[in-house]
Amino acid sequence: MLFLHSPEFARIRAHVLLTLTAWGALMVAAIKVQFDTAAWAEDASPVSIVAEHDRTPAVQNDAFAELVKRAARGLGEADGLAHREMMERPEAVRGRVARWEGVIVGDVRRLEVEPVPLSTGEAPPDVSKACEGVVLDPVSGMTVAATFLEPGPQPPAHGRIVFDGAFWKVATWTNRRGDVVAAPYLVARTWTLAREDRPAPVLPILMGITGGIAIASIVIGAQASRRQSAWKNSTGSAK
């Protein structure tokens, strides 16, 4: 009974509680990841642009045709255009180039691009491979829709792509849940695969911490047992 009130037992109890707390945090993080993945899947659907309102009334008109020609020739460097600017000041930033990185939500779909009006001597851009898709930034949770004149390499599951696109308008569409979604719509040549230099995943770190705490608890418990044996032996000798 004396051992139950000893400092060694108090240390073991504290480490066990710490281990259980860390394990609980690990489970909460795992559940959150599952919910986030499910939310991405719920929102996944091919883009079907059905509204022309979008605060910037624009269809496949001369402005769109000009962006298609620019994308075919090369848009040049992105100029730091932010998602918020495209949503809040669409008229002011139309045609500027944004760089976007994220995960393709759902599938890209073939897109019929209307004939692009040309000036004398201009070569028509190849739009036979044009496709359309939604790209989600998993860090910020923001999305953009985009026309790609040609598809890029197939990313792995949940793999990120990166592309430069010229801002066209704020587009709206209805996702699979029936919600109306609004997002910037970009026109791009194609996409490339993003470098896999993302931060270390949280779950393996938590698992490592939990394992370390468990090992520490075992070591401390073993030391406490040896001290208890030594204490009993010394008490018996004293008697």
C-alpha positions as CSV (number, residue, x, y, z in Angstrom):
1,M,0.0,0.0,0.0
2,L,2.9,2.3,0.7
3,F,4.0,2.1,-2.9
4,L,0.6,3.4,-4.1
5,H,1.4,6.7,-2.3
6,S,5.0,6.8,-3.4
7,P,6.5,9.4,-5.8
8,E,7.3,6.6,-8.2
9,F,3.7,5.5,-8.6
10,A,2.6,9.2,-9.0
11,R,5.0,9.5,-11.9
12,I,3.7,6.3,-13.5
13,R,0.1,7.5,-13.1
14,A,1.0,10.9,-14.7
15,H,2.7,9.3,-17.7
16,V,-0.2,6.9,-18.3
17,L,-2.7,9.8,-18.2
18,L,-0.4,11.7,-20.6
19,T,-0.3,8.7,-22.9
20,L,-4.1,8.4,-23.0
21,T,-4.5,12.1,-23.7
22,A,-2.0,12.0,-26.6
23,W,-3.8,8.9,-28.0
24,G,-7.1,10.7,-27.7
25,A,-5.7,13.7,-29.7
26,L,-4.4,11.2,-32.3
27,M,-7.9,9.7,-32.7
28,V,-9.5,13.2,-33.0
29,A,-7.0,14.2,-35.7
30,A,-7.6,10.9,-37.6
31,I,-11.4,11.5,-37.5
32,K,-11.0,15.1,-38.7
33,V,-8.9,13.9,-41.7
34,Q,-11.7,11.4,-42.6
35,F,-14.3,14.1,-42.4
36,D,-12.2,16.5,-44.5
37,T,-11.8,13.7,-47.2
38,A,-15.5,13.0,-47.2
39,A,-16.2,16.7,-47.6
40,W,-13.9,16.9,-50.6
41,A,-15.7,13.9,-52.2
42,E,-19.1,15.5,-51.5
43,D,-18.1,18.6,-53.4
44,A,-16.6,16.8,-56.3
45,S,-18.5,17.2,-59.5
46,P,-17.7,18.3,-63.0
47,V,-18.1,22.0,-63.5
48,S,-21.2,23.0,-65.4
49,I,-21.2,26.8,-65.6
50,V,-24.8,27.7,-65.7
51,A,-24.9,31.3,-64.6
52,E,-23.9,34.4,-66.5
53,H,-24.6,36.7,-63.5
54,D,-21.4,36.2,-61.5
55,R,-20.9,39.9,-61.0
56,T,-18.9,40.0,-64.2
57,P,-21.4,39.1,-67.0
58,A,-19.1,37.2,-69.4
59,V,-19.7,34.2,-71.6
60,Q,-17.4,32.8,-74.4
61,N,-17.2,36.2,-75.9
62,D,-14.4,38.4,-77.2
63,A,-12.8,38.7,-73.8
64,F,-12.8,34.9,-73.3
65,A,-11.4,34.4,-76.9
66,E,-8.6,36.8,-76.1
67,L,-7.7,34.9,-73.0
68,V,-7.7,31.6,-74.9
69,K,-5.3,33.1,-77.5
70,R,-3.1,34.4,-74.7
71,A,-3.0,31.1,-73.0
72,A,-2.1,29.3,-76.2
73,R,0.8,31.7,-76.8
74,G,1.9,31.7,-73.1
75,L,0.6,33.9,-70.3
76,G,3.9,35.0,-68.9
77,E,4.7,35.3,-65.2
78,A,2.0,35.3,-62.5
79,D,1.8,38.6,-60.7
80,G,0.6,37.5,-57.3
81,L,-3.1,37.9,-57.9
82,A,-4.9,36.6,-54.8
83,H,-8.2,34.6,-54.6
84,R,-9.8,37.4,-52.5
85,E,-9.0,40.0,-55.2
86,M,-10.6,37.9,-57.9
87,M,-13.8,37.4,-55.9
88,E,-14.1,41.0,-54.7
89,R,-12.8,43.1,-57.6
90,P,-13.4,40.9,-60.7
91,E,-13.8,43.8,-63.2
92,A,-10.6,45.4,-62.0
93,V,-8.4,42.3,-62.2
94,R,-9.9,40.6,-65.3
95,G,-7.1,39.2,-67.5
96,R,-4.4,39.2,-64.8
97,V,-2.5,36.0,-64.2
98,A,-2.8,34.0,-61.0
99,R,-0.7,31.0,-60.0
100,W,-2.8,28.3,-58.3
101,E,-1.8,25.1,-56.6
102,G,-4.1,22.4,-55.3
103,V,-5.9,19.1,-55.7
104,I,-8.2,18.4,-58.6
105,V,-11.7,17.9,-57.2
106,G,-13.6,15.2,-59.0
107,D,-12.8,14.7,-62.6
108,V,-11.9,17.1,-65.4
109,R,-14.3,17.0,-68.3
110,R,-14.0,17.7,-72.0
111,L,-15.0,21.2,-72.8
112,E,-16.4,22.5,-76.1
113,V,-14.7,25.8,-76.7
114,E,-16.4,28.0,-79.3
115,P,-14.4,29.1,-82.4
116,V,-12.0,31.9,-81.5
117,P,-12.2,35.0,-83.7
118,L,-8.8,35.7,-85.3
119,S,-7.1,38.7,-86.8
120,T,-5.5,38.4,-90.3
121,G,-2.4,36.2,-90.2
122,E,-3.1,34.7,-86.7
123,A,-2.8,31.0,-86.3
124,P,-5.8,29.5,-84.5
125,P,-5.1,28.0,-81.0
126,D,-5.7,24.2,-80.7
127,V,-8.7,23.8,-78.5
128,S,-9.5,20.2,-79.4
129,K,-8.2,18.9,-76.1
130,A,-9.7,21.6,-73.9
131,C,-11.0,20.5,-70.6
132,E,-12.5,22.0,-67.4
133,G,-12.1,21.3,-63.8
134,V,-12.1,22.5,-60.2
135,V,-8.9,22.8,-58.2
136,L,-9.0,23.0,-54.4
137,D,-6.2,24.4,-52.2
138,P,-6.4,21.9,-49.2
139,V,-4.7,24.4,-46.9
140,S,-7.0,27.4,-47.4
141,G,-10.1,25.4,-48.5
142,M,-10.5,27.8,-51.5
143,T,-11.3,26.6,-55.0
144,V,-10.9,27.9,-58.5
145,A,-12.4,26.6,-61.7
146,A,-10.4,26.6,-64.9
147,T,-10.4,25.9,-68.6
148,F,-7.2,24.0,-69.6
149,L,-6.4,24.1,-73.3
150,E,-4.9,20.6,-72.9
151,P,-4.7,18.3,-69.8
152,G,-1.5,17.9,-67.9
153,P,0.0,14.8,-66.4
154,Q,-2.3,12.6,-64.3
155,P,-1.6,13.4,-60.6
156,P,-1.5,10.6,-58.0
157,A,-4.4,10.2,-55.5
158,H,-4.7,13.6,-53.7
159,G,-1.7,14.8,-55.6
160,R,-1.3,18.5,-56.2
161,I,-1.0,20.3,-59.5
162,V,0.1,23.9,-60.2
163,F,-0.8,26.2,-63.1
164,D,-0.8,29.8,-64.2
165,G,-4.2,31.0,-65.4
166,A,-5.6,34.3,-66.6
167,F,-8.6,35.4,-64.6
168,W,-11.9,35.5,-66.7
169,K,-14.8,35.9,-64.3
170,V,-16.4,34.7,-61.0
171,A,-18.3,31.6,-62.0
172,T,-21.1,29.8,-60.2
173,W,-22.3,26.2,-60.5
174,T,-24.3,23.7,-58.5
175,N,-22.3,20.9,-56.8
176,R,-23.6,17.4,-56.0
177,R,-25.1,18.4,-52.7
178,G,-27.2,21.0,-54.6
179,D,-25.3,24.0,-53.1
180,V,-24.5,26.9,-55.4
181,V,-20.7,27.4,-55.4
182,A,-18.9,30.6,-56.5
183,A,-15.2,30.7,-57.4
184,P,-12.8,32.5,-59.7
185,Y,-12.6,31.1,-63.2
186,L,-9.2,31.0,-64.9
187,V,-8.0,30.2,-68.4
188,A,-4.8,28.2,-68.6
189,R,-2.6,26.4,-71.1
190,T,-2.1,23.2,-69.0
191,W,-1.0,22.1,-65.5
192,T,2.1,20.5,-64.1
193,L,2.6,18.3,-61.0
194,A,3.5,20.2,-57.9
195,R,6.7,19.3,-56.0
196,E,6.0,17.0,-53.1
197,D,7.6,19.3,-50.5
198,R,4.6,19.6,-48.3
199,P,5.0,19.8,-44.5
200,A,5.4,16.6,-42.5
201,P,2.0,14.9,-41.9
202,V,0.5,15.4,-38.5
203,L,-0.6,11.8,-37.9
204,P,2.8,10.1,-38.1
205,I,4.2,12.8,-35.7
206,L,1.4,12.2,-33.2
207,M,1.9,8.5,-33.5
208,G,5.6,9.0,-32.8
209,I,5.0,11.2,-29.8
210,T,2.5,8.7,-28.4
211,G,4.9,5.8,-28.9
212,G,7.7,7.8,-27.2
213,I,5.4,8.5,-24.2
214,A,4.4,4.9,-24.0
215,I,8.1,3.8,-24.0
216,A,9.0,6.4,-21.4
217,S,6.1,5.1,-19.2
218,I,7.4,1.5,-19.4
219,V,11.0,2.6,-18.6
220,I,9.8,4.7,-15.6
221,G,7.6,1.8,-14.4
222,A,10.5,-0.6,-14.6
223,Q,12.7,1.8,-12.6
224,A,10.0,2.3,-10.1
225,S,9.6,-1.5,-9.7
226,R,13.4,-1.9,-9.1
227,R,13.2,0.9,-6.5
228,Q,10.3,-0.7,-4.8
229,S,12.2,-4.0,-4.6
230,A,15.3,-2.2,-3.2
231,W,13.1,-0.4,-0.7
232,K,11.5,-3.6,0.5
233,N,14.9,-5.3,0.8
234,S,16.3,-2.4,2.8
235,T,13.2,-2.4,5.0
236,G,13.6,-6.1,5.6
237,S,17.3,-5.8,6.4
238,A,16.5,-3.0,8.9
239,K,14.0,-5.2,10.7
